[in-house]
Amino acid sequence: MAGGKGAEFLTRGALATASLVPPAVLGARFWSSVHRHPVVSLLLFLVYAALLAGVAFLAKVYGKVADRWVERAADAVDRRLQWRVSRFERDYRAYVLSHHRFIDLKGLATRGDYTPGLEEVFVDVSLMPRSAHQVARESLAGADGGAFPARRSVRDFLGGPEGTALAVIGFPGTGKTTMLKHLALGLARESGRRGRRDLPVLLFLRDHAEAITANPAITLPQIIGASLGRLTGDQPPGWFNGQLQQGRCTVLLDGLDEVAREEHRREVSRWVERQIEGYETNDFVLTSRPQGYQGAPVNRARVLQIRRFTGEQIGRFVHGWYRAIERLSTGADDAAVADRAHEGAEDLLNRLRARTVLYDLAANPLLLTMIANVHRYRGALPGSRAELYGEICEVLLWRRQEAKGGTAAAADELGGAKKEVVLRELAFVMMADRMRDIRGEYASDVLRPLLFRVSSAMSSQEFLDTIVVSGLLVERERGLYAFAHLTLQEHLAPSTSSTAASSTIWWPRWTTTGGGRRPCSTRPGRTRPRWSRHVWRPAPSGPSRWPTTARPRRPNSPPRWPGGWRRCARSRSAGRSAPPGGG
């Protein structure tokens, strides 16, 4: 403070000296001229004073600006020195390596005592350009490539001279999150090798959706700072913002579809667009299921689809999985362990090749992981196929999503068990009516009373949308739905009789899995058994009358309930006297 006052006093003294001494000296030297032209002399003096005042003003401005620039320069130098001296980047890379080291098995019903390391079992998925609406029509296992025979990994699309934005689309279990984690692990080890965009930033959008929707102006560095876990508070000031400004980051944004509400999903999508524009020299990779991305696309992103595993990739995964499990369970890594792992892997692969249905499902990485777990911990396939199919349905329908957590769902949303009950009835109706695909209007008619029975405020269309997002249903075209795999439809529907008569059923692939409800009775020649459950489904239009029989779906004259509903029951004396109310 004293120094500032002294400088100000000296400046004022110099200004006073400059304003008085030169005019006095010049006036004494040229007094005769001043005496003859007093007005001109006065004007010259005023001009000189004005120039002096202007110089003084500019000097003050320069002093203020210089002070600010000096302060900024000092801050920048201090920040750079802190970044250089700080071990934060090394600590951050070590945090990424430790935090994403293991494969994620949360939500799986069958799990062993050991969790393999991600890099021990990882098989890189390949990507191909595809629009989101085309991906939404694919099966659960995904596409096989078609016109894109060359298999390209995500790294093939990154690291160009300019920043890149990718939207990777795939069904549940196709390996989107695992791909991002493996990419983050690889980048965390490459400090100084690539020179650019070698700093990974992995964010799970479900964890930050609430903050983004509450404050759309929140910046990417602020979101990153809130996700640092044990490193929170260790980050030097402005460190991540500086790395982003330099274009050093590969930003990995996982699970746009896991933002529950559609309006929040669109808001998060707009926020992502703003971050891409603000830090366009960096690479961005966003993942989502196709249904979640269709309603909230990112305009600047190139859309890529994850392709299904090939036979060679299935083999590599199974062998890697068994090697990792055997090493962890025995604590050894010798020839005997390798032989035992090879034997178990080959046994599973042979059983998969012998069962086309299972082999088709194994093209999905999550389902392949579940198959390997069931094979090792629950006995040899295909004897445990019913348990496997049941676990697949549970995991896709609710287990995996509950294990991930994230944004809370609406209070009136159905629980997992109730969703499965309703979905089983829909599967039965489709099987009984010989349907592989079902129109949305007919499905809504089937679902409406079922949802009423489970006391849900969810509409039929909302239920269909929820099951499509889970991956169990696919919307092949607008308003036309099908189960993602015929085997899952067969499992969810009540199983048929295993007698010889059942071999004449209309659907040759309708087999007994042991996981459904068993028929009460069958007669020779009957292609549909009587069922031990009450099933409500729409009847053909026409005059309504009370049923005179309780047999299921008679082709010629089906019994009808008022309102167009028909009832399938065990016997004439079983069940209700009236259909369920509206809905």
NUDOLO-269188 format. One record per residue (C-alpha): residue number from 1; residue in one letter; x, y, z. Coordinates in Angstrom, 2 decimals, always signed. Layout:
REM NUDOLO-269188
  nr rest      c1      c2      c3
 NUM    A       X       Y       Z
...
***
This chain:
REM NUDOLO-269188
  nr rest      c1      c2      c3
   1    M   +0.00   +0.00   +0.00
   2    A   +2.83   +2.41   +0.94
   3    G   +4.66   +1.56   -2.28
   4    G   +1.54   +2.31   -4.30
   5    K   +1.11   +5.72   -2.64
   6    G   +4.78   +6.57   -3.24
   7    A   +4.50   +5.70   -6.93
   8    E   +1.37   +7.82   -7.23
   9    F   +3.14  +10.80   -5.52
  10    L   +6.11  +10.52   -7.88
  11    T   +3.80  +10.35  -10.89
  12    R   +1.97  +13.49   -9.80
  13    G   +5.23  +15.33   -9.14
  14    A   +6.56  +14.39  -12.56
  15    L   +3.34  +15.57  -14.16
  16    A   +3.45  +18.93  -12.35
  17    T   +7.09  +19.43  -13.32
  18    A   +6.35  +18.60  -16.97
  19    S   +3.41  +21.00  -17.04
  20    L   +5.31  +24.00  -15.55
  21    V   +9.03  +23.79  -16.24
  22    P   +9.05  +23.48  -20.06
  23    P   +6.53  +26.34  -20.60
  24    A   +8.48  +28.59  -18.18
  25    V  +11.82  +27.91  -19.88
  26    L  +10.38  +28.47  -23.36
  27    G   +8.54  +31.62  -22.23
  28    A  +11.75  +33.14  -20.84
  29    R  +13.72  +32.20  -23.94
  30    F  +11.16  +33.59  -26.38
  31    W   +9.69  +36.36  -24.21
  32    S   +9.65  +38.91  -27.01
  33    S   +7.53  +36.65  -29.19
  34    V   +5.23  +35.85  -26.31
  35    H   +4.86  +39.56  -25.59
  36    R   +3.98  +40.36  -29.22
  37    H   +1.54  +37.38  -29.63
  38    P   -0.01  +36.66  -26.24
  39    V   -3.10  +34.91  -27.63
  40    V   -1.10  +32.54  -29.78
  41    S   +1.22  +31.83  -26.91
  42    L   -1.75  +31.05  -24.66
  43    L   -3.24  +28.68  -27.23
  44    L   +0.09  +26.88  -27.60
  45    F   +0.29  +26.50  -23.85
  46    L   -3.25  +25.04  -23.71
  47    V   -2.48  +22.60  -26.52
  48    Y   +0.66  +21.53  -24.68
  49    A   -1.35  +21.07  -21.48
  50    A   -3.94  +18.98  -23.30
  51    L   -1.27  +16.79  -24.85
  52    L   +0.33  +16.39  -21.46
  53    A   -3.02  +15.45  -19.91
  54    G   -3.60  +12.88  -22.65
  55    V   -0.17  +11.39  -22.10
  56    A   -0.83  +11.25  -18.39
  57    F   -4.18   +9.52  -18.99
  58    L   -2.61   +6.95  -21.30
  59    A   +0.11   +6.37  -18.77
  60    K   -2.51   +5.62  -16.12
  61    V   -4.36   +3.27  -18.49
  62    Y   -1.13   +1.53  -19.34
  63    G   -0.34   +1.17  -15.68
  64    K   -3.71   -0.41  -14.94
  65    V   -3.54   -2.74  -17.96
  66    A   +0.05   -3.63  -17.19
  67    D   -0.91   -4.51  -13.64
  68    R   -3.66   -6.79  -14.85
  69    W   -1.51   -8.47  -17.47
  70    V   +1.28   -8.85  -15.01
  71    E   -1.15  -10.52  -12.61
  72    R   -2.47  -12.81  -15.32
  73    A   +0.98  -13.66  -16.50
  74    A   +2.00  -14.40  -12.94
  75    D   -1.06  -16.63  -12.50
  76    A   -0.34  -18.46  -15.76
  77    V   +3.29  -18.99  -14.84
  78    D   +2.27  -20.12  -11.37
  79    R   -0.34  -22.49  -12.81
  80    R   +2.14  -23.94  -15.28
  81    L   +4.68  -24.43  -12.56
  82    Q   +2.06  -26.15  -10.39
  83    W   +1.11  -28.44  -13.28
  84    R   +4.76  -29.25  -13.91
  85    V   +5.63  -29.82  -10.28
  86    S   +2.33  -31.50   -9.36
  87    R   +1.99  -35.29   -9.60
  88    F   -1.72  -34.98  -10.37
  89    E   -1.57  -36.31  -13.93
  90    R   +0.36  -39.37  -12.80
  91    D   -2.07  -39.90   -9.91
  92    Y   -5.04  -39.44  -12.22
  93    R   -3.77  -42.01  -14.71
  94    A   -3.14  -44.46  -11.86
  95    Y   -6.71  -43.81  -10.63
  96    V   -8.14  -44.64  -14.07
  97    L   -6.10  -47.85  -14.22
  98    S   -7.25  -49.02  -10.80
  99    H  -10.87  -47.87  -11.07
 100    H  -11.61  -49.71  -14.34
 101    R   -9.33  -52.68  -13.90
 102    F  -11.94  -55.43  -13.52
 103    I  -14.78  -56.60  -15.73
 104    D  -18.22  -55.49  -14.54
 105    L  -20.39  -58.44  -13.46
 106    K  -22.97  -56.45  -11.46
 107    G  -26.52  -57.64  -11.99
 108    L  -25.67  -61.20  -13.06
 109    A  -27.50  -63.88  -11.08
 110    T  -24.76  -66.49  -11.61
 111    R  -21.36  -65.30  -10.45
 112    G  -18.30  -67.04   -9.15
 113    D  -16.00  -66.07   -6.32
 114    Y  -13.58  -64.27   -8.61
 115    T  -13.80  -61.33  -10.98
 116    P  -11.40  -61.49  -13.95
 117    G   -9.39  -58.49  -14.99
 118    L  -10.89  -56.66  -17.94
 119    E   -7.76  -56.89  -20.07
 120    E   -7.47  -60.63  -19.40
 121    V  -10.75  -61.43  -21.13
 122    F  -11.37  -58.41  -23.36
 123    V  -12.04  -59.07  -27.03
 124    D  -12.24  -55.86  -29.03
 125    V  -15.60  -55.31  -30.69
 126    S  -15.70  -53.82  -34.16
 127    L  -17.74  -50.89  -35.44
 128    M  -19.38  -49.93  -38.69
 129    P  -21.29  -46.83  -39.86
 130    R  -25.04  -47.31  -39.41
 131    S  -27.98  -45.01  -38.68
 132    A  -29.74  -45.35  -35.33
 133    H  -33.12  -46.36  -36.80
 134    Q  -31.47  -49.22  -38.71
 135    V  -29.73  -50.45  -35.57
 136    A  -33.05  -50.46  -33.69
 137    R  -34.40  -53.16  -36.03
 138    E  -31.52  -55.58  -35.45
 139    S  -31.67  -58.67  -33.26
 140    L  -30.23  -58.83  -29.77
 141    A  -26.98  -60.35  -31.04
 142    G  -26.40  -57.40  -33.38
 143    A  -25.42  -57.08  -37.04
 144    D  -22.80  -59.20  -38.80
 145    G  -21.35  -56.44  -40.96
 146    G  -23.06  -56.97  -44.31
 147    A  -21.45  -54.54  -46.75
 148    F  -18.60  -53.79  -44.30
 149    P  -16.43  -56.93  -44.21
 150    A  -13.41  -55.14  -42.70
 151    R  -13.54  -55.05  -38.91
 152    R  -12.53  -51.67  -37.45
 153    S  -12.04  -50.87  -33.78
 154    V  -12.93  -47.58  -32.13
 155    R   -9.30  -46.44  -32.30
 156    D   -9.47  -46.51  -36.08
 157    F  -11.97  -43.66  -35.93
 158    L  -10.04  -41.52  -33.40
 159    G   -6.78  -39.57  -33.33
 160    G   -7.21  -37.65  -36.59
 161    P   -5.73  -34.20  -37.24
 162    E   -8.97  -32.63  -35.98
 163    G  -11.21  -33.59  -33.09
 164    T  -13.75  -36.35  -33.71
 165    A  -17.21  -36.98  -32.24
 166    L  -18.61  -40.52  -32.37
 167    A  -21.94  -41.98  -31.23
 168    V  -21.57  -45.74  -30.72
 169    I  -24.96  -47.48  -30.80
 170    G  -25.70  -51.02  -29.70
 171    F  -28.20  -53.24  -27.93
 172    P  -27.84  -54.19  -24.26
 173    G  -24.83  -56.37  -23.64
 174    T  -23.03  -55.63  -26.91
 175    G  -20.00  -54.29  -25.03
 176    K  -20.38  -50.50  -25.21
 177    T  -19.30  -49.75  -21.64
 178    T  -16.57  -52.40  -21.69
 179    M  -15.21  -50.91  -24.91
 180    L  -14.97  -47.45  -23.30
 181    K  -13.31  -48.84  -20.18
 182    H  -10.73  -50.73  -22.21
 183    L  -10.04  -47.63  -24.30
 184    A   -9.59  -45.57  -21.10
 185    L   -7.15  -48.16  -19.72
 186    G   -5.11  -48.10  -22.93
 187    L   -4.93  -44.31  -23.05
 188    A   -4.01  -44.09  -19.36
 189    R   -0.87  -46.09  -20.13
 190    E   +0.12  -44.05  -23.19
 191    S   +1.33  -40.84  -21.59
 192    G   +3.70  -39.15  -24.03
 193    R   +3.32  -41.86  -26.69
 194    R   +0.60  -40.40  -28.87
 195    G   +1.40  -36.78  -28.15
 196    R   -2.24  -35.71  -28.51
 197    R   -5.53  -36.81  -26.99
 198    D   -3.81  -39.33  -24.74
 199    L   -5.65  -38.26  -21.57
 200    P   -8.81  -40.36  -21.00
 201    V  -11.93  -38.90  -19.37
 202    L  -14.64  -41.54  -18.72
 203    L  -17.99  -40.21  -17.47
 204    F  -21.20  -42.16  -16.83
 205    L  -23.98  -39.79  -17.88
 206    R  -26.51  -41.39  -15.52
 207    D  -24.43  -40.11  -12.59
 208    H  -24.41  -36.51  -13.84
 209    A  -27.82  -36.15  -15.49
 210    E  -29.32  -34.45  -12.45
 211    A  -26.53  -31.85  -12.26
 212    I  -26.74  -31.16  -16.01
 213    T  -30.52  -30.75  -16.08
 214    A  -30.47  -28.58  -12.95
 215    N  -27.75  -26.33  -14.40
 216    P  -27.39  -26.63  -18.21
 217    A  -24.55  -24.05  -18.09
 218    I  -22.32  -26.39  -16.08
 219    T  -19.05  -27.02  -17.88
 220    L  -17.27  -30.24  -18.73
 221    P  -14.32  -29.49  -16.38
 222    Q  -16.81  -29.02  -13.53
 223    I  -18.45  -32.39  -14.29
 224    I  -15.03  -34.04  -14.47
 225    G  -14.07  -32.50  -11.14
 226    A  -17.19  -34.00   -9.53
 227    S  -16.27  -37.49  -10.78
 228    L  -12.71  -37.73   -9.45
 229    G  -13.54  -39.83   -6.40
 230    R  -10.58  -39.99   -4.03
 231    L   -8.71  -37.40   -6.11
 232    T  -11.31  -34.70   -5.43
 233    G   -9.48  -31.65   -4.14
 234    D   -6.08  -32.75   -5.47
 235    Q   -6.61  -31.23   -8.92
 236    P   -4.49  -28.08   -9.48
 237    P   -6.67  -25.07  -10.34
 238    G   -7.91  -25.20  -13.93
 239    W   -5.97  -28.35  -14.76
 240    F   -8.64  -30.18  -16.76
 241    N   -9.77  -27.00  -18.48
 242    G   -6.18  -26.47  -19.58
 243    Q   -5.88  -30.01  -20.92
 244    L   -9.13  -29.64  -22.84
 245    Q   -8.05  -26.29  -24.27
 246    Q   -4.83  -27.92  -25.47
 247    G   -6.79  -30.74  -27.13
 248    R   -5.17  -33.51  -25.09
 249    C   -8.32  -35.39  -24.02
 250    T  -10.41  -38.27  -25.30
 251    V  -13.78  -37.77  -23.59
 252    L  -15.81  -40.97  -23.17
 253    L  -19.50  -40.45  -22.31
 254    D  -21.31  -43.69  -21.45
 255    G  -25.01  -44.44  -21.40
 256    L  -27.09  -41.61  -22.85
 257    D  -30.03  -44.05  -22.86
 258    E  -29.63  -44.59  -19.09
 259    V  -30.92  -41.06  -18.43
 260    A  -34.44  -42.12  -17.47
 261    R  -36.72  -39.31  -18.62
 262    E  -36.80  -38.43  -22.30
 263    E  -36.85  -34.67  -21.71
 264    H  -33.77  -35.00  -19.47
 265    R  -32.10  -37.16  -22.12
 266    R  -32.62  -34.44  -24.73
 267    E  -31.22  -31.82  -22.35
 268    V  -28.14  -33.95  -21.72
 269    S  -27.73  -34.44  -25.49
 270    R  -27.79  -30.67  -26.03
 271    W  -25.23  -30.26  -23.25
 272    V  -22.96  -32.79  -24.97
 273    E  -23.25  -30.83  -28.22
 274    R  -22.16  -27.65  -26.44
 275    Q  -19.12  -29.38  -24.92
 276    I  -18.09  -30.75  -28.32
 277    E  -18.33  -27.25  -29.78
 278    G  -16.45  -25.69  -26.85
 279    Y  -13.62  -28.23  -26.92
 280    E  -13.65  -29.28  -30.55
 281    T   -9.93  -30.13  -30.69
 282    N  -10.60  -33.17  -28.45
 283    D  -12.08  -36.57  -29.32
 284    F  -15.54  -37.47  -27.98
 285    V  -17.16  -40.92  -27.88
 286    L  -20.79  -41.27  -26.74
 287    T  -22.55  -44.63  -26.25
 288    S  -26.25  -45.40  -26.16
 289    R  -28.86  -47.99  -27.00
 290    P  -30.56  -47.18  -30.30
 291    Q  -33.96  -46.33  -28.81
 292    G  -32.42  -43.85  -26.36
 293    Y  -30.34  -42.16  -29.06
 294    Q  -33.14  -41.82  -31.62
 295    G  -35.03  -39.37  -29.43
 296    A  -31.94  -37.38  -28.39
 297    P  -29.32  -37.48  -31.16
 298    V  -26.07  -35.50  -31.05
 299    N  -25.93  -33.53  -34.31
 300    R  -22.16  -33.39  -34.70
 301    A  -21.55  -37.06  -33.95
 302    R  -20.85  -39.81  -36.48
 303    V  -23.09  -42.81  -35.73
 304    L  -21.45  -46.24  -35.52
 305    Q  -22.95  -49.62  -34.67
 306    I  -21.27  -52.33  -32.63
 307    R  -21.07  -55.56  -34.63
 308    R  -21.72  -59.01  -33.24
 309    F  -18.93  -61.35  -32.21
 310    T  -17.59  -63.66  -34.87
 311    G  -16.92  -67.34  -34.18
 312    E  -13.23  -66.57  -33.75
 313    Q  -14.00  -63.83  -31.23
 314    I  -16.34  -66.12  -29.28
 315    G  -13.54  -68.66  -29.06
 316    R  -10.98  -66.09  -27.92
 317    F  -13.31  -64.78  -25.22
 318    V  -14.19  -68.23  -23.85
 319    H  -10.54  -69.32  -23.72
 320    G   -9.50  -66.04  -22.09
 321    W  -12.34  -66.31  -19.58
 322    Y  -11.44  -69.85  -18.53
 323    R   -7.72  -69.04  -18.27
 324    A   -8.45  -66.07  -16.00
 325    I  -10.91  -68.00  -13.81
 326    E   -8.57  -70.99  -13.43
 327    R   -5.63  -68.77  -12.52
 328    L   -7.68  -66.88   -9.94
 329    S   -9.27  -69.99   -8.42
 330    T   -6.01  -71.98   -8.13
 331    G   -3.55  -69.17   -7.52
 332    A   -1.21  -70.79  -10.03
 333    D   -0.27  -70.20  -13.65
 334    D   +1.37  -73.39  -14.83
 335    A   +0.80  -75.92  -17.61
 336    A   -1.76  -77.89  -15.58
 337    V   -3.90  -74.77  -15.11
 338    A   -3.63  -73.96  -18.81
 339    D   -4.67  -77.51  -19.74
 340    R   -7.66  -77.44  -17.41
 341    A   -8.75  -74.03  -18.76
 342    H   -8.39  -75.25  -22.35
 343    E  -10.45  -78.35  -21.59
 344    G  -13.29  -76.34  -20.02
 345    A  -13.29  -73.78  -22.82
 346    E  -13.36  -76.40  -25.56
 347    D  -16.19  -78.26  -23.81
 348    L  -18.30  -75.10  -23.75
 349    L  -17.48  -74.20  -27.36
 350    N  -18.39  -77.68  -28.58
 351    R  -21.73  -77.49  -26.78
 352    L  -22.40  -74.05  -28.23
 353    R  -21.62  -75.22  -31.76
 354    A  -23.99  -78.14  -31.28
 355    R  -26.82  -75.75  -30.32
 356    T  -27.44  -73.15  -33.00
 357    V  -29.73  -71.12  -30.74
 358    L  -27.12  -70.82  -27.98
 359    Y  -24.37  -70.07  -30.48
 360    D  -26.44  -67.25  -31.94
 361    L  -26.98  -65.76  -28.47
 362    A  -23.27  -66.10  -27.74
 363    A  -22.54  -63.41  -30.35
 364    N  -23.65  -60.92  -27.68
 365    P  -20.75  -60.37  -25.22
 366    L  -22.96  -60.05  -22.13
 367    L  -24.95  -63.18  -22.98
 368    L  -21.70  -65.02  -23.72
 369    T  -20.42  -64.03  -20.27
 370    M  -23.63  -65.37  -18.70
 371    I  -23.37  -68.60  -20.73
 372    A  -19.78  -69.10  -19.54
 373    N  -20.80  -68.50  -15.91
 374    V  -23.74  -70.89  -16.10
 375    H  -21.58  -73.54  -17.78
 376    R  -18.88  -73.34  -15.13
 377    Y  -20.89  -72.80  -11.96
 378    R  -24.26  -74.48  -12.65
 379    G  -23.29  -77.52  -14.68
 380    A  -22.89  -78.36  -18.33
 381    L  -25.12  -76.90  -21.01
 382    P  -27.61  -77.57  -22.49
 383    G  -29.03  -79.20  -19.36
 384    S  -29.21  -75.82  -17.65
 385    R  -30.67  -73.90  -20.61
 386    A  -33.85  -73.07  -18.71
 387    E  -31.83  -71.44  -15.95
 388    L  -29.78  -69.63  -18.56
 389    Y  -32.79  -68.27  -20.45
 390    G  -34.42  -67.24  -17.20
 391    E  -31.29  -65.39  -16.13
 392    I  -30.99  -63.70  -19.52
 393    C  -34.54  -62.39  -19.27
 394    E  -34.03  -61.19  -15.70
 395    V  -30.73  -59.48  -16.46
 396    L  -32.03  -57.68  -19.55
 397    L  -35.34  -56.80  -17.95
 398    W  -34.22  -55.38  -14.61
 399    R  -31.17  -56.87  -12.87
 400    R  -28.52  -55.07  -14.91
 401    Q  -30.27  -51.73  -14.75
 402    E  -30.85  -51.92  -10.99
 403    A  -27.22  -52.86  -10.41
 404    K  -26.04  -49.82  -12.38
 405    G  -28.24  -47.44  -10.41
 406    G  -28.46  -43.94  -11.86
 407    T  -31.42  -41.62  -12.22
 408    A  -34.42  -42.75  -10.24
 409    A  -37.34  -44.07  -12.23
 410    A  -40.88  -42.83  -11.92
 411    A  -42.78  -43.90   -8.83
 412    D  -45.44  -45.74  -10.86
 413    E  -42.95  -47.83  -12.87
 414    L  -43.35  -51.58  -12.61
 415    G  -40.88  -53.64  -10.67
 416    G  -38.83  -56.30  -12.41
 417    A  -40.94  -59.25  -11.26
 418    K  -44.20  -57.64  -12.40
 419    K  -42.68  -56.72  -15.76
 420    E  -41.76  -60.35  -16.26
 421    V  -45.28  -61.53  -15.37
 422    V  -46.87  -59.18  -17.91
 423    L  -44.28  -60.04  -20.55
 424    R  -44.89  -63.78  -20.07
 425    E  -48.57  -63.30  -20.85
 426    L  -47.74  -61.33  -24.00
 427    A  -45.35  -64.07  -25.11
 428    F  -48.03  -66.71  -24.53
 429    V  -50.60  -64.83  -26.59
 430    M  -48.12  -64.46  -29.45
 431    M  -47.27  -68.17  -29.35
 432    A  -50.92  -69.21  -29.09
 433    D  -51.86  -66.96  -32.01
 434    R  -48.90  -68.18  -34.11
 435    M  -47.30  -64.73  -34.17
 436    R  -43.61  -63.92  -34.55
 437    D  -44.41  -60.21  -34.88
 438    I  -47.25  -58.33  -33.24
 439    R  -48.83  -55.03  -34.13
 440    G  -48.69  -52.33  -31.47
 441    E  -52.48  -51.96  -31.39
 442    Y  -53.04  -55.65  -30.74
 443    A  -50.24  -55.74  -28.17
 444    S  -51.84  -52.80  -26.37
 445    D  -55.15  -54.63  -26.26
 446    V  -53.39  -57.62  -24.72
 447    L  -51.39  -55.59  -22.22
 448    R  -54.05  -53.17  -21.00
 449    P  -55.95  -55.55  -18.70
 450    L  -52.70  -57.21  -17.60
 451    L  -51.28  -53.88  -16.47
 452    F  -54.54  -53.17  -14.71
 453    R  -54.24  -56.47  -12.86
 454    V  -50.79  -55.57  -11.52
 455    S  -52.06  -52.13  -10.44
 456    S  -49.79  -50.14  -12.71
 457    A  -50.46  -46.62  -13.95
 458    M  -48.13  -47.35  -16.87
 459    S  -49.81  -47.30  -20.25
 460    S  -49.49  -50.14  -22.75
 461    Q  -47.28  -48.07  -25.05
 462    E  -45.03  -47.05  -22.17
 463    F  -44.63  -50.71  -21.23
 464    L  -43.74  -51.64  -24.81
 465    D  -41.20  -48.81  -24.97
 466    T  -39.65  -49.99  -21.69
 467    I  -39.26  -53.56  -22.95
 468    V  -37.82  -52.33  -26.26
 469    V  -35.20  -50.33  -24.34
 470    S  -34.35  -53.43  -22.29
 471    G  -33.57  -55.31  -25.50
 472    L  -36.10  -58.13  -25.08
 473    L  -38.41  -56.65  -27.71
 474    V  -37.40  -55.16  -31.06
 475    E  -39.47  -52.68  -33.06
 476    R  -38.79  -54.11  -36.52
 477    E  -40.68  -51.28  -38.15
 478    R  -42.92  -48.58  -36.82
 479    G  -45.66  -50.21  -34.72
 480    L  -44.48  -53.79  -35.35
 481    Y  -42.83  -55.60  -32.44
 482    A  -41.07  -58.94  -32.01
 483    F  -39.03  -60.63  -29.32
 484    A  -35.31  -60.12  -29.81
 485    H  -34.85  -63.86  -30.13
 486    L  -37.39  -66.60  -30.70
 487    T  -35.87  -68.70  -27.91
 488    L  -36.64  -65.97  -25.37
 489    Q  -40.24  -65.80  -26.57
 490    E  -40.54  -69.57  -26.22
 491    H  -39.06  -69.46  -22.73
 492    L  -41.33  -66.68  -21.50
 493    A  -44.48  -68.37  -22.87
 494    P  -45.79  -71.44  -20.99
 495    S  -43.92  -74.51  -22.20
 496    T  -45.64  -77.11  -24.31
 497    S  -46.02  -80.72  -23.51
 498    S  -43.05  -82.98  -24.20
 499    T  -45.30  -85.73  -25.54
 500    A  -45.20  -86.89  -29.12
 501    A  -48.40  -85.00  -29.83
 502    S  -46.62  -81.72  -29.22
 503    S  -44.31  -82.39  -32.15
 504    T  -47.14  -81.50  -34.52
 505    I  -47.48  -77.99  -33.11
 506    W  -47.49  -75.26  -35.72
 507    W  -44.12  -73.84  -34.60
 508    P  -41.38  -76.46  -35.17
 509    R  -38.92  -74.67  -32.90
 510    W  -41.30  -74.42  -29.93
 511    T  -39.47  -76.65  -27.46
 512    T  -39.78  -77.39  -23.77
 513    T  -37.21  -75.39  -21.81
 514    G  -38.46  -76.31  -18.36
 515    G  -38.67  -72.69  -17.26
 516    G  -42.29  -71.97  -18.20
 517    R  -45.63  -73.07  -16.77
 518    R  -46.47  -76.68  -17.49
 519    P  -49.72  -77.76  -19.17
 520    C  -52.49  -79.31  -17.14
 521    S  -53.33  -81.94  -19.75
 522    T  -53.11  -82.82  -23.41
 523    R  -55.05  -85.16  -25.68
 524    P  -53.78  -86.98  -28.77
 525    G  -54.20  -84.70  -31.72
 526    R  -54.54  -81.56  -29.57
 527    T  -52.00  -78.99  -30.72
 528    R  -52.55  -76.66  -27.76
 529    P  -52.72  -77.90  -24.16
 530    R  -54.94  -76.58  -21.45
 531    W  -53.07  -74.21  -19.20
 532    S  -53.05  -73.96  -15.45
 533    R  -53.13  -70.15  -15.51
 534    H  -55.87  -67.71  -16.44
 535    V  -54.92  -65.72  -19.51
 536    W  -56.86  -62.74  -20.78
 537    R  -56.47  -61.74  -24.41
 538    P  -58.53  -59.96  -27.09
 539    A  -61.10  -61.97  -28.99
 540    P  -62.12  -61.34  -32.59
 541    S  -64.74  -58.66  -33.03
 542    G  -68.38  -59.67  -33.00
 543    P  -71.35  -59.97  -30.65
 544    S  -70.36  -60.71  -27.05
 545    R  -71.73  -63.49  -24.90
 546    W  -70.77  -65.26  -21.70
 547    P  -68.50  -68.28  -22.26
 548    T  -70.04  -71.72  -22.13
 549    T  -66.68  -73.46  -21.96
 550    A  -63.27  -72.79  -20.45
 551    R  -61.13  -74.28  -23.19
 552    P  -58.40  -72.16  -24.72
 553    R  -58.88  -70.53  -28.11
 554    R  -61.15  -72.63  -30.25
 555    P  -60.63  -71.73  -33.91
 556    N  -64.27  -72.00  -34.97
 557    S  -66.31  -70.41  -32.19
 558    P  -64.15  -68.95  -29.45
 559    P  -65.92  -68.12  -26.16
 560    R  -66.22  -64.42  -25.57
 561    W  -66.47  -62.04  -22.63
 562    P  -68.31  -58.74  -22.73
 563    G  -66.09  -56.09  -24.23
 564    G  -64.41  -58.46  -26.67
 565    W  -62.33  -60.48  -24.17
 566    R  -61.94  -64.25  -24.21
 567    R  -60.80  -66.36  -21.28
 568    C  -58.50  -69.39  -21.27
 569    A  -58.80  -71.43  -18.07
 570    R  -58.11  -74.86  -16.71
 571    S  -61.68  -76.10  -16.49
 572    R  -65.22  -74.86  -16.63
 573    S  -65.39  -74.48  -12.89
 574    A  -62.05  -72.69  -12.55
 575    G  -61.47  -68.97  -12.40
 576    R  -63.36  -65.74  -12.37
 577    S  -66.87  -64.85  -13.29
 578    A  -65.96  -61.60  -15.01
 579    P  -63.08  -60.18  -16.97
 580    P  -60.64  -57.68  -15.47
 581    G  -61.70  -54.07  -15.59
 582    G  -60.68  -51.80  -18.43
 583    G  -57.32  -50.19  -18.13
***
